[in-house]
């Protein structure tokens, strides 16, 4: 659900995202080239999972392995395919601040509902003040577009506490809408949720720990397995919101077992393979990530089936 009303503390419209936000895949051919023609079918499938938004060109979308021109092409194609059915968040983070600004300006030009920014990681910002300076420069390239900070310290190495960012952002970053919080520091998550009378839209980023994020007050979640397991996680949310904690735990337990089954076969490569098995064919990952072998794909398919996960089994 979107709320485009301006607040007193911010000079630009802000997003208020909730529910499941799918971090979508970038479809590729077997040679690693983009397969833009596969995006409409993938988008239709994901929207049909009951998600309430799409997160483009993030970790799941392999953005570090894409050129800036490719990221622009992917964002444009997903935006066309979505046809306004759900909000679009375009990740624009880059090691090059100039490229990050160019991507932010482009996202604004296609009327993205928000941009998200992972910090530079080769030369990471060493303080909250330096992180704010980076975000200010990117925000200036899209001054009327809501901005989310993408906090994933195990990948970026930027392990700053997010409450320190928010305390500095109140006045310095008027378009900051919230945080995609892909860290396991739930104490920091709780403080961000409660900061400034819940001013910011905090979205959790660990699929297999969704219930924990909800318990800390996260408004919603961004994740890769929401692409093809939306109904599983929707039942977690529904039970939690109905006050049925034990039922929510049971639904989370099943979803987590499926995620752990997938991760037996790798990381992103196994998750992307699962999208092709359970959802829409998005092809292999791009090097340096290796595609699953045919034998591993078959084992993964059988493992998922043993847990009741299939294209037809998701609504059970």
C-alpha positions as CSV (number, residue, x, y, z in Angstrom):
1,X,0.0,0.0,0.0
2,X,1.3,3.4,-0.9
3,X,1.0,6.7,1.0
4,X,2.1,9.7,-1.1
5,X,1.2,12.3,1.5
6,X,4.0,14.6,2.6
7,X,5.0,14.7,6.2
8,X,6.0,17.8,8.1
9,X,9.6,16.4,8.6
10,X,10.2,15.5,5.0
11,X,10.0,17.7,1.8
12,X,9.2,14.9,-0.6
13,X,6.5,12.3,-0.9
14,X,7.4,9.1,1.0
15,X,6.6,5.4,0.3
16,X,4.8,3.4,2.9
17,X,5.4,-0.2,1.8
18,X,4.0,-3.2,3.6
19,X,3.6,-6.9,3.1
20,X,5.9,-8.9,0.8
21,X,8.2,-7.1,-1.6
22,X,9.8,-9.5,-4.1
23,X,13.4,-8.9,-4.9
24,X,13.1,-9.9,-8.5
25,X,15.5,-11.9,-10.7
26,X,17.3,-10.6,-13.8
27,X,16.5,-13.2,-16.5
28,X,19.5,-14.4,-18.5
29,X,20.3,-16.6,-21.5
30,X,22.6,-19.6,-21.1
31,X,25.5,-17.5,-22.2
32,X,24.9,-14.9,-19.5
33,X,23.4,-12.3,-21.7
34,X,20.2,-10.5,-20.6
35,X,16.9,-12.1,-21.6
36,X,14.6,-9.1,-21.4
37,X,11.9,-11.0,-23.2
38,X,11.5,-13.2,-20.2
39,X,10.7,-10.3,-17.9
40,X,6.9,-9.9,-18.6
41,X,6.2,-13.6,-17.8
42,X,8.4,-13.5,-14.7
43,X,6.7,-10.2,-13.5
44,X,3.2,-11.7,-14.1
45,X,4.1,-14.8,-12.1
46,X,5.6,-12.8,-9.2
47,X,2.7,-10.3,-9.0
48,X,0.4,-13.4,-8.9
49,X,2.1,-14.6,-5.8
50,X,0.4,-11.8,-3.8
51,X,3.3,-9.6,-3.4
52,X,2.8,-5.9,-2.7
53,X,5.8,-4.5,-4.5
54,X,8.9,-5.3,-6.7
55,X,12.5,-4.5,-5.8
56,X,14.6,-4.3,-9.0
57,X,18.3,-4.8,-9.6
58,X,19.3,-5.7,-6.0
59,X,21.4,-8.7,-4.9
60,X,18.8,-11.1,-6.2
61,X,18.9,-9.2,-9.5
62,X,22.7,-9.6,-9.7
63,X,23.2,-5.9,-10.0
64,X,27.0,-6.1,-9.1
65,X,27.4,-8.2,-12.3
66,X,25.4,-5.9,-14.5
67,X,26.6,-2.9,-16.4
68,X,24.9,0.5,-15.8
69,X,23.2,0.2,-19.2
70,X,21.9,-3.3,-18.4
71,X,20.5,-2.1,-15.1
72,X,18.7,0.7,-16.9
73,X,17.3,-1.8,-19.5
74,X,16.1,-4.2,-16.7
75,X,14.4,-1.4,-14.7
76,X,12.6,-0.1,-17.8
77,X,11.3,-3.6,-18.8
78,X,10.1,-4.5,-15.3
79,X,8.4,-1.1,-15.0
80,X,6.6,-1.7,-18.3
81,X,5.6,-5.2,-17.3
82,X,4.3,-4.2,-13.9
83,X,1.9,-1.7,-15.5
84,X,1.4,0.1,-12.2
85,X,-0.1,-3.0,-10.5
86,X,2.4,-2.8,-7.6
87,X,5.0,-0.2,-6.5
88,X,8.4,-0.4,-8.0
89,X,11.6,0.2,-6.0
90,X,14.8,0.4,-8.1
91,X,18.1,-0.3,-6.5
92,X,20.7,2.2,-7.7
93,X,23.7,1.6,-5.4
94,X,27.1,1.4,-7.0
95,X,30.8,1.6,-6.1
96,X,30.9,4.6,-8.5
97,X,29.0,7.5,-7.1
98,X,28.6,9.0,-10.6
99,X,26.9,5.8,-11.8
100,X,24.7,5.6,-8.7
101,X,23.5,9.2,-9.4
102,X,22.9,8.3,-13.1
103,X,20.8,5.3,-12.1
104,X,18.9,7.4,-9.5
105,X,18.1,10.0,-12.1
106,X,16.9,7.3,-14.6
107,X,14.7,5.7,-11.9
108,X,13.0,9.0,-11.3
109,X,12.5,9.5,-15.1
110,X,10.5,6.2,-15.3
111,X,8.4,7.2,-12.3
112,X,9.8,4.6,-9.9
113,X,8.0,4.8,-6.6
114,X,11.3,4.7,-4.8
115,X,15.1,4.1,-5.1
116,X,17.2,2.0,-2.8
117,X,20.9,2.5,-2.2
118,X,23.5,0.0,-1.0
119,X,26.7,1.9,0.0
120,X,30.0,1.8,-1.9
121,X,31.8,-1.4,-0.6
122,X,35.3,-1.3,-2.2
123,X,35.9,2.0,-0.5
124,X,33.2,1.8,2.2
125,X,32.1,4.8,4.2
126,X,33.8,4.6,7.6
127,X,31.3,6.6,9.6
128,X,27.6,7.5,9.7
129,X,28.5,11.0,8.7
130,X,30.2,9.8,5.5
131,X,27.3,7.5,4.7
132,X,24.9,10.4,5.0
133,X,27.1,12.4,2.6
134,X,27.0,9.6,0.1
135,X,23.2,9.3,0.4
136,X,22.8,13.0,0.1
137,X,24.7,13.1,-3.2
138,X,22.5,10.3,-4.7
139,X,19.3,11.7,-3.3
140,X,20.1,15.0,-5.0
141,X,19.9,13.2,-8.4
142,X,16.3,12.2,-7.7
143,X,15.1,14.9,-5.4
144,X,11.4,14.0,-5.7
145,X,11.8,10.3,-5.3
146,X,11.6,8.4,-2.0
147,X,14.9,6.8,-0.9
148,X,15.6,3.6,1.0
149,X,18.9,2.7,2.5
150,X,19.8,-1.0,1.8
151,X,21.6,-2.3,4.9
152,X,23.3,-5.6,4.2
153,X,26.6,-5.5,6.2
154,X,27.6,-9.1,5.6
155,X,28.0,-8.3,1.9
156,X,29.1,-4.6,2.0
157,X,31.2,-4.7,5.1
158,X,29.5,-1.5,6.2
159,X,28.4,-2.5,9.7
160,X,27.2,0.8,11.1
161,X,24.2,0.8,13.4
162,X,21.2,2.0,11.5
163,X,19.8,3.9,14.4
164,X,22.9,6.1,14.1
165,X,22.0,6.7,10.4
166,X,18.4,7.6,11.2
167,X,19.4,10.0,14.0
168,X,21.5,11.9,11.5
169,X,19.0,11.6,8.6
170,X,16.1,13.3,10.3
171,X,17.3,16.7,9.1
172,X,19.9,15.8,6.6
173,X,18.0,13.4,4.3
174,X,14.5,14.7,3.7
175,X,13.6,12.1,1.1
176,X,14.7,9.1,3.2
177,X,11.6,6.9,3.4
178,X,13.1,3.9,5.3
179,X,15.6,1.0,5.4
180,X,15.7,-2.4,3.8
181,X,17.2,-4.0,6.9
182,X,19.1,-7.2,5.8
183,X,20.9,-7.7,9.0
184,X,20.3,-10.1,11.9
185,X,20.8,-7.4,14.6
186,X,17.2,-7.4,15.8
187,X,18.0,-4.9,18.6
188,X,19.0,-2.3,16.0
189,X,16.0,-3.2,13.9
190,X,13.6,-2.5,16.8
191,X,15.2,0.8,17.6
192,X,14.9,1.8,13.9
193,X,11.2,0.8,13.9
194,X,10.5,2.9,17.0
195,X,12.7,5.9,16.1
196,X,11.0,9.3,15.9
197,X,7.5,7.9,16.6
198,X,7.8,5.3,13.8
199,X,8.6,7.9,11.2
200,X,10.5,5.5,8.9
201,X,9.3,2.6,6.8
202,X,11.4,-0.3,8.0
203,X,11.4,-3.5,5.8
204,X,13.1,-6.7,6.9
205,X,15.4,-8.6,4.6
206,X,15.7,-12.2,5.8
207,X,13.1,-14.5,4.4
208,X,13.8,-17.4,6.7
209,X,13.4,-15.1,9.7
210,X,10.4,-13.1,8.5
211,X,8.4,-13.8,11.7
212,X,11.2,-12.4,13.8
213,X,11.2,-9.2,11.8
214,X,7.4,-8.9,12.1
215,X,7.7,-9.4,15.9
216,X,10.2,-6.5,16.0
217,X,7.7,-4.3,14.2
218,X,8.9,-4.3,10.6
219,X,6.2,-3.0,8.3
220,X,7.0,-5.6,5.6
221,X,9.8,-7.5,4.0
222,X,12.0,-7.7,0.9
223,X,13.2,-11.0,-0.2
224,X,14.2,-13.4,-3.1
225,X,12.1,-16.4,-2.2
226,X,8.9,-14.2,-2.2
227,X,9.1,-14.5,-6.0
228,X,8.0,-18.1,-5.9
229,X,6.9,-18.8,-2.3
230,X,4.6,-15.8,-1.7
231,X,1.6,-17.9,-0.4
232,X,3.8,-19.5,2.3
233,X,4.9,-16.2,3.7
234,X,1.5,-14.6,3.3
235,X,0.2,-17.2,5.7
236,X,2.9,-16.2,8.2
237,X,1.8,-12.6,8.0
238,X,-1.9,-13.3,8.2
239,X,-1.5,-15.6,11.3
240,X,0.8,-13.1,13.0
241,X,-1.6,-10.2,12.4
242,X,-4.5,-12.4,13.7
243,X,-2.6,-13.0,17.0
244,X,-2.1,-16.7,16.2
245,X,1.6,-16.9,17.1
246,X,1.9,-20.7,17.2
247,X,0.2,-20.9,13.8
248,X,2.5,-18.3,12.4
249,X,5.5,-20.3,13.7
250,X,4.3,-23.4,11.9
251,X,4.0,-21.5,8.6
252,X,7.4,-20.0,9.1
253,X,8.9,-23.3,10.0
254,X,7.7,-24.8,6.7
255,X,9.0,-21.9,4.7
256,X,12.3,-22.0,6.5
257,X,12.6,-25.8,5.8
258,X,12.1,-25.1,2.1
259,X,14.7,-22.3,2.1
260,X,17.2,-24.6,3.9
261,X,16.5,-27.3,1.3
262,X,17.3,-24.8,-1.5
263,X,20.5,-23.7,0.2
264,X,21.8,-27.2,0.3
265,X,22.6,-26.7,-3.4
266,X,24.3,-23.3,-3.2
267,X,23.3,-19.7,-2.7
268,X,22.0,-17.3,-5.3
269,X,22.4,-20.0,-8.0
270,X,20.1,-22.4,-6.1
271,X,17.6,-19.7,-5.4
272,X,17.5,-18.6,-9.0
273,X,17.1,-22.3,-10.1
274,X,14.2,-22.6,-7.7
275,X,12.5,-19.7,-9.4
276,X,12.7,-21.6,-12.7
277,X,11.5,-24.8,-11.0
278,X,8.6,-23.3,-9.0
279,X,7.8,-20.2,-10.9
280,X,8.9,-18.7,-14.2
281,X,12.1,-19.6,-16.1
282,X,14.7,-16.8,-15.5
283,X,17.7,-18.8,-16.7
284,X,21.1,-19.2,-15.0
285,X,23.1,-16.7,-13.0
286,X,26.0,-14.8,-14.6
287,X,29.6,-15.5,-13.8
288,X,31.3,-15.5,-11.4
289,X,28.3,-17.4,-10.0
290,X,28.1,-20.9,-11.4
291,X,24.8,-22.4,-12.6
292,X,23.6,-25.6,-11.0
293,X,24.4,-28.8,-12.9
294,X,21.5,-30.8,-14.4
295,X,22.1,-33.4,-11.7
296,X,21.9,-30.8,-8.9
297,X,18.8,-29.3,-10.5
298,X,17.1,-32.7,-10.5
299,X,18.1,-33.3,-6.8
300,X,16.8,-29.8,-5.9
301,X,13.5,-30.5,-7.7
302,X,13.0,-33.8,-5.8
303,X,14.0,-32.1,-2.5
304,X,11.4,-29.4,-3.0
305,X,8.8,-31.9,-4.0
306,X,9.4,-33.9,-0.7
307,X,8.4,-30.7,1.2
308,X,5.3,-30.2,-1.0
309,X,6.8,-27.3,-2.9
310,X,5.8,-27.3,-6.6
311,X,4.2,-25.0,-9.0
312,X,0.8,-26.5,-8.1
313,X,1.7,-27.1,-4.4
314,X,2.2,-23.5,-3.3
315,X,-1.4,-22.9,-2.2
316,X,-1.7,-26.0,0.0
